[in-house]
Amino acid sequence: QLQLVESGGDLVQPGGSLKLSCAASRATLEYYAVGWFRQAPGKEREAVSCISVTGAGRNYANSVKGRFTTFRDNAKNTVFLQMNGLNAEDTAAYYCAARRTTFQALCDMAGPWYDVWGQGTQVTVSS
């Protein structure tokens, strides 16, 4: 059973950058599409981005387009989320999720599509 562990969350000033990692164990991540989600206190979980099995398909929430980039390194069994231009609205717990799929170039931004979830990493943007 695939397991996911997020890391890289931290306290950062507005305008700063962070790189989150979603490391997989017990299975190879190369057959899985991966999504990033976040949840702020008192708010519903929202999709941030997703990346397909091949990495050719990537989607982003409008709120992060142009600032966030997701990419994968299958040799490291890890998917990354590079976050630039952070602002207070990006403060949340960030989660990665995965689903094994035969769709090579597609990924889904809907949380229920994924069946393996990590524990999350906290990102706080504050001066």
C-alpha positions in Angstrom: 0.0 0.0 0.0 1.4 3.3 -1.1 2.2 5.8 1.7 2.8 9.5 1.3 4.7 11.9 3.5 4.6 15.7 2.9 7.4 18.0 4.1 8.7 21.5 3.5 6.0 23.5 5.3 7.2 26.4 7.3 6.6 30.0 8.4 7.4 32.4 5.6 7.0 36.1 5.0 4.6 37.4 2.3 6.2 37.3 -1.1 8.4 34.4 -0.1 8.7 30.9 -1.5 8.5 27.4 -0.3 9.0 24.0 -1.9 6.8 21.2 -0.6 7.7 17.6 -1.1 5.4 14.5 -1.3 7.5 11.5 -0.8 6.2 8.0 -1.5 7.1 4.8 0.1 6.1 1.1 -0.1 5.2 1.5 -3.8 6.5 3.3 -6.8 4.8 6.7 -7.5 5.4 6.6 -11.2 2.0 4.8 -11.8 0.1 7.4 -9.8 -1.4 10.8 -10.5 -0.9 13.1 -7.6 -2.9 16.0 -6.4 -2.1 18.8 -3.9 -4.9 20.1 -1.6 -5.0 22.6 1.2 -7.2 23.4 4.1 -7.2 26.5 6.2 -8.8 26.7 9.7 -12.6 27.0 9.4 -12.5 26.5 5.6 -13.3 23.6 3.3 -10.5 21.7 1.7 -9.6 23.1 -1.7 -7.7 21.7 -4.6 -4.4 23.4 -5.4 -2.9 21.4 -8.3 -2.5 18.0 -9.8 0.0 16.2 -12.0 -0.5 13.2 -14.3 1.5 10.0 -14.3 3.8 11.3 -17.1 3.9 14.8 -15.8 2.5 16.0 -19.1 -0.9 16.9 -17.6 -1.0 19.5 -14.9 -3.8 21.6 -13.5 -3.9 24.5 -11.1 -6.5 26.4 -9.1 -7.0 29.9 -10.4 -5.8 31.3 -7.1 -2.3 29.8 -7.5 -1.8 29.9 -11.3 1.4 31.6 -12.2 2.7 31.3 -8.7 2.7 27.6 -8.0 4.3 24.8 -10.0 4.0 21.1 -9.5 6.5 18.6 -10.9 7.6 15.1 -10.3 10.9 13.2 -10.0 10.1 9.6 -10.4 13.7 8.6 -9.6 13.2 10.1 -6.2 9.7 8.8 -5.9 8.6 12.3 -5.0 6.3 15.0 -6.3 7.0 18.6 -5.5 5.0 21.8 -5.2 7.0 25.0 -5.8 5.2 27.9 -4.3 6.3 31.5 -5.1 4.8 34.8 -4.3 3.1 33.5 -1.1 0.5 35.6 0.6 -1.6 35.2 3.7 -4.4 33.5 1.8 -2.0 30.6 1.1 -1.8 29.8 4.8 -3.1 26.3 5.3 -2.3 22.7 5.9 -1.2 21.2 2.6 -1.8 17.6 1.6 -0.8 15.5 -1.3 -2.9 12.6 -2.5 -2.4 9.9 -5.1 -4.4 7.5 -7.3 -3.0 4.7 -9.4 -4.3 5.3 -13.0 -3.8 4.2 -16.5 -4.5 7.7 -17.7 -1.0 8.9 -18.6 -1.7 12.5 -19.2 -4.7 13.3 -17.1 -5.2 14.2 -13.5 -8.2 15.2 -11.5 -8.7 18.2 -9.1 -11.5 16.5 -7.2 -10.5 15.2 -3.8 -12.7 12.1 -3.8 -10.9 10.8 -7.0 -7.8 10.1 -4.9 -7.5 7.2 -2.5 -4.2 7.6 -0.8 -3.5 10.7 1.3 -0.6 12.1 3.3 -0.7 13.6 6.8 -0.1 17.1 5.7 2.4 19.9 6.2 1.7 23.4 7.6 2.4 26.5 5.6 2.0 29.8 7.4 2.5 33.1 5.6 2.9 36.0 8.0 5.1 39.0 8.6 
